[in-house]
């Protein structure tokens, strides 16, 4: 199993509560199954170019590296702060550059950090529909973390830590129990849209 943790926080490593929570969840998954291959990436630390509508195969540098890692992953743990009721712009850009089939049939665990409880439903109304477009399996229970759960940027709330453990366990068990050919469980595919047609449309936006 290849598990990728992905943090869409604009904060750098030491200051990112989101990144720390994603790392914690990935580590919990490793405790469930020490044989998994795992990596956590903070998108903020990479030089990801803005999406310009090209075929994802044509990107280079850090952008290509990140695309390849997402495509190769069997499962993802996705973290983002919530701004204006939604996920961050840098995370949106990641989803703009990856291939449409990059997440087909893959389980994705969701972690959202915020200052207050006001945007709890961003998991249901913003992030899950995005994952649905990619035919990924968003785990039913996401983890929503507020500032009250942290002490000096370290997650200390026992209930929150338990929910992260539940999320991580579910990710590992999903991969173990779902057939390797997860496309069979991804539902109906979308219409075929040639890349030249997409580019013509993108150039007019």
C-alpha atoms as one frame of an Amber mdcrd trajectory, in Angstrom:
protein
   0.000   0.000   0.000   1.280   3.423  -0.988  -0.225   6.149   1.222   0.252
   9.822   0.385  -0.458  12.584   2.861  -1.118  15.917   1.175  -1.359  19.252
   2.984  -2.793  22.258   1.171  -1.818  24.785   3.816  -0.089  27.974   2.666
   1.965  27.931   5.887   5.481  26.539   5.927   6.267  23.341   7.815   6.862
  24.563  11.368   3.800  26.815  11.424   1.273  24.485   9.788  -1.258  22.837
  12.059  -2.791  21.240   8.986   0.475  19.632   7.939   1.096  18.379  11.472
  -2.356  16.790  11.573  -1.813  15.080   8.211   1.567  13.772   9.383  -0.055
  12.443  12.549  -2.751  10.651  10.551  -0.188   9.107   8.198   1.827   7.925
  11.185  -1.300   6.358  12.702  -1.846   4.499   9.422   1.716   3.187   9.624
   1.004   1.926  13.131  -1.989   0.007  11.778   0.157  -1.544   9.049   3.959
  -1.085   9.355   4.410  -2.452   5.830   2.792   0.484   4.049   4.851   2.945
   2.065   4.067   6.474   3.244   4.975  10.057   2.457   3.603  13.439   3.465
   3.919  16.470   1.187   3.262  20.109   1.986   2.242  21.637  -1.350   3.474
  25.024  -0.111   7.059  23.739  -0.187   6.952  22.795  -3.883   7.157  24.981
  -6.966   3.811  24.044  -8.500   2.933  26.087 -11.582  -0.519  27.517 -12.070
  -2.770  25.340 -14.185  -2.908  26.558 -17.781  -5.136  23.860 -19.251  -2.404
  21.748 -20.808  -2.382  17.937 -20.799  -1.131  16.895 -17.319   1.530  14.747
 -18.994   3.225  17.920 -20.277   4.002  19.472 -16.891   7.592  19.386 -15.660
   9.609  19.871 -12.473   7.861  19.803  -9.090   4.470  19.846 -10.788   5.204
  16.612 -12.653   6.714  15.047  -9.533   3.593  15.778  -7.487   1.270  14.558
 -10.243   3.242  11.294 -10.472   3.089  10.762  -6.710  -0.674  11.314  -6.613
  -1.227   8.957  -9.538   0.984   6.283  -7.918  -0.730   6.486  -4.521  -3.211
   3.808  -3.459  -4.837   6.173  -0.962  -4.587   9.768   0.202  -5.025  11.676
   3.427  -5.894  15.204   2.387  -5.601  18.221   4.660  -6.550  21.854   4.175
  -7.317  24.939   6.226 -10.727  26.407   5.475 -10.820  29.962   4.115 -14.059
  31.675   3.111 -15.891  28.384   3.627 -13.711  26.364   1.254 -10.322  24.727
   0.685  -7.206  26.725  -0.189  -6.267  28.057  -3.607  -2.996  26.144  -3.732
  -4.877  22.907  -3.133  -7.410  23.808  -5.821  -4.514  24.264  -8.235  -3.286
  20.742  -7.484  -6.673  19.351  -8.451  -6.597  21.485 -11.587  -3.310  20.005
 -12.838  -3.795  16.303 -12.076  -5.304  13.946 -14.672  -9.034  13.312 -14.448
  -8.399   9.643 -13.652  -5.706  10.239 -11.014  -7.979   9.323  -8.083 -10.451
   6.887  -9.619 -11.550   4.339  -7.029  -9.038   5.500  -4.414 -10.005   6.180
  -0.791  -9.353   9.702   0.470  -9.464  10.750   4.104 -10.250  14.416   4.742
  -8.786  16.668   7.441  -9.865  20.300   7.763  -8.426  22.865  10.163 -10.155
  26.114  11.135 -10.306  28.793  13.786 -13.905  28.008  14.773 -16.643  25.438
  14.215 -18.455  27.643  11.682 -17.202  25.898   8.550 -17.617  22.273   9.595
 -19.863  21.546   6.608 -17.128  22.558   4.172 -16.152  18.876   4.264 -19.553
  17.879   2.906 -20.286  20.842   0.647 -16.861  21.691  -0.786 -14.324  18.879
  -0.561 -16.446  15.770  -1.069 -18.051  17.098  -4.284 -14.552  17.834  -5.611
 -13.438  14.277  -4.864 -16.668  13.006  -6.414 -15.694  14.622  -9.712 -12.542
  12.487  -9.688 -14.517   9.334  -8.807 -12.580   8.951  -5.576 -14.074   7.372
  -2.452 -14.227  10.130   0.160 -14.427   8.420   3.539 -17.795   9.237   5.142
 -16.241  10.682   8.284 -13.813  13.592   7.910 -11.859  15.172  10.766 -12.500
  18.838  11.538  -9.988  20.481  13.860 -10.283  23.905  15.491  -7.691  26.012
  17.284  -9.079  24.849  20.637  -7.681  21.372  19.990  -4.082  22.607  19.827
  -1.479  23.682  22.350   1.478  25.572  20.852   0.517  24.229  17.403   0.557
  20.635  18.697  -2.695  18.680  18.510  -3.472  17.582  22.066  -7.243  17.063
  22.199  -7.865  13.369  22.914 -11.113  13.243  20.965  -9.466  14.789  17.900
  -6.540  12.383  18.083  -8.952   9.456  18.351 -10.796  10.648  15.235  -7.510
  10.846  13.335  -6.792   7.261  14.378 -10.230   6.187  13.152  -9.639   7.938
   9.821  -6.252   6.289   9.368  -7.531   2.837  10.282 -10.395   3.198   7.808
  -7.992   4.163   5.001  -5.814   1.103   5.599  -8.768  -1.268   5.882 -10.380
   0.143   2.740  -7.297  -0.619   0.655  -6.971  -4.088   2.159 -10.561  -5.114
   1.538 -11.397  -3.453  -1.762 -10.318  -5.240  -4.975  -7.134  -4.035  -6.682
  -9.159  -3.006  -9.715 -10.972  -0.215  -7.888 -12.230   1.254 -11.153 -14.911
  -1.438 -11.003 -16.380   0.329  -7.967 -15.999   3.890  -9.227 -19.398   4.124
 -10.906 -20.143   5.264 -14.441 -17.351   7.005 -16.299 -17.736  10.499 -17.716
 -17.831  11.337 -21.429 -14.624  11.176 -23.442 -13.341  14.708 -24.067 -10.226
  14.934 -26.315  -7.481  17.187 -24.965  -7.524  19.434 -28.034 -11.188  20.194
 -27.352 -10.429  20.982 -23.713  -7.633  23.339 -24.673  -9.836  25.220 -27.122
 -12.386  25.751 -24.391  -9.770  26.693 -21.766  -8.245  29.331 -24.005 -11.566
  31.175 -24.134 -12.138  31.277 -20.373
